[in-house]
Amino acid sequence: MNNHQKSTFHPLGDFLNPALALLGQGLIKSPIWQKLNFANHPYLCKGLYKVLRTRNLPKLK
């Protein structure tokens, strides 16, 4: 097949790519994603990591 021929599955890709793009946009705008979006802020993750790390330390006898 040369560069000027379309493959058999090309129309399927033309349909799926926009649908998947819209689905991704919907997920990003959803309230659940916005609540979980704190992971994009490194300073919040760093503080959360410190809290979790200090709580999981083994007790000394």
Secondary structure, 3 states (H helix, E strand, C coil): CCCCCCCCCHHHHHHHHHHHHHHHHHHHHCHHHHHHHHHHCHHHHHHHHHHHHHHCCCCCC
